[in-house]
Amino acid sequence: MEKKDHNQLTREESLKNKENCHNLLLLSQRIRYVGLINNFGKTIAGQLRPGLLPLLSVEQAINEHFIDATRNQLRKAFDSTLGATLYTLTVNIKVITLTFPSQSGGSYYITVDREIGSEELFKLIDLLVEKISAI
């Protein structure tokens, strides 16, 4: 199936993105949400762990994703000096946010329960780096 324009995904790409988010969500009960956002922060695919209520409203999530996408794009200016970003980690009182660049463009935006221990968190990050780099 051919793309209709450069902003529209094929049905197969859309299903694959949803499947990738679902598979990443299954890696740990500590993961609250997995989303794929483009370079402008638009959500391409995403899934919240069943039974959880989102912490952000739809409008807040749009703004949060835009901020993260912009920050990640600005960070690319330092790739030649610091090397490519493997992931970013933001710790808030209620949630931990991780972003991982996607090889297809954009980023995986993942939230994790704040109650996760540091050892478990860094094992999860290593696993996510491995799985996302293979996508």
C-alpha positions in Angstrom: 0.0 0.0 0.0 1.4 3.4 -0.9 1.4 6.5 1.2 -1.1 9.2 0.2 1.2 12.0 1.3 4.3 12.4 3.5 2.3 13.0 6.7 -0.1 10.0 6.4 1.0 6.5 7.4 -0.1 3.4 5.6 -2.4 1.0 7.4 0.5 -1.5 7.8 2.8 1.1 9.3 0.0 2.2 11.7 -0.6 -1.3 12.9 3.1 -2.0 13.2 3.5 1.1 15.4 0.6 0.1 17.6 2.0 -3.4 17.9 5.5 -2.0 18.8 4.0 0.2 21.6 2.0 -2.7 22.9 5.0 -5.0 23.0 7.1 -2.4 24.8 4.3 -1.9 27.3 4.3 -5.6 28.1 8.0 -5.5 29.1 7.2 -4.4 32.7 4.2 -3.9 34.9 5.9 -0.6 36.0 5.4 1.0 32.5 2.3 3.2 32.5 2.3 4.4 28.9 4.1 3.9 25.7 3.7 6.2 22.8 5.5 6.9 19.5 5.6 10.7 18.7 6.9 12.3 15.6 9.5 15.1 15.5 6.7 17.7 16.1 5.3 15.9 19.1 2.2 14.4 17.4 1.3 11.0 18.7 1.6 8.4 16.0 0.6 5.5 18.2 0.2 4.9 22.0 -1.1 2.7 24.7 -1.9 3.2 28.3 -1.6 0.2 30.7 -5.2 -1.1 31.1 -6.9 0.0 34.3 -4.8 3.1 34.7 -6.1 6.7 34.5 -3.9 9.1 32.5 -2.2 11.7 34.6 -2.5 14.3 31.8 -5.5 15.6 30.0 -5.5 15.3 26.2 -4.4 19.0 25.8 -1.7 18.6 28.4 -0.4 15.4 26.7 -0.2 17.3 23.4 1.8 20.1 25.0 4.1 17.6 26.8 4.8 15.7 23.7 5.5 18.9 21.8 8.0 20.0 24.5 9.8 16.6 24.5 10.0 16.5 20.7 11.3 20.0 20.5 13.9 19.3 23.3 15.0 16.1 21.5 15.3 18.0 18.2 17.4 20.7 19.8 19.6 18.1 21.5 20.6 16.7 18.1 22.8 19.7 17.5 25.2 18.2 20.0 25.3 14.7 18.5 28.6 15.4 16.6 30.2 16.4 19.9 28.5 14.3 22.6 27.3 11.4 20.4 23.8 10.5 19.7 21.3 10.5 22.5 20.4 6.9 23.7 17.6 8.1 26.0 16.4 11.0 28.2 15.1 10.6 31.7 12.9 13.0 33.5 11.9 12.3 37.1 8.8 14.0 38.5 7.1 13.6 41.8 4.4 11.3 40.3 6.0 9.7 37.3 9.2 9.0 35.5 9.4 9.9 31.8 11.8 8.3 29.3 12.2 9.2 25.7 14.1 7.0 23.2 14.9 8.1 19.6 13.3 5.9 17.0 15.3 4.8 14.0 12.3 5.7 11.8 12.2 9.2 13.2 10.5 10.7 16.2 10.7 9.2 19.7 9.2 6.6 21.9 7.7 8.4 24.9 7.4 6.1 27.9 6.1 6.8 31.4 7.0 4.6 34.4 5.6 4.3 37.9 7.6 6.5 40.3 7.7 3.6 42.8 10.2 1.6 40.7 13.5 1.1 42.4 16.6 2.5 40.8 18.1 -0.9 40.0 14.9 -2.1 38.4 14.6 1.2 36.5 18.1 0.9 35.0 17.5 -2.7 34.0 14.3 -1.6 32.3 16.1 1.2 30.5 18.8 -1.2 29.2 16.0 -3.6 28.0 14.1 -0.7 26.3 17.3 0.5 24.6 17.8 -3.0 23.3 14.2 -3.5 22.1 13.8 -0.1 20.6 17.1 -0.2 18.7 15.8 -3.5 17.1 12.5 -1.9 15.9 
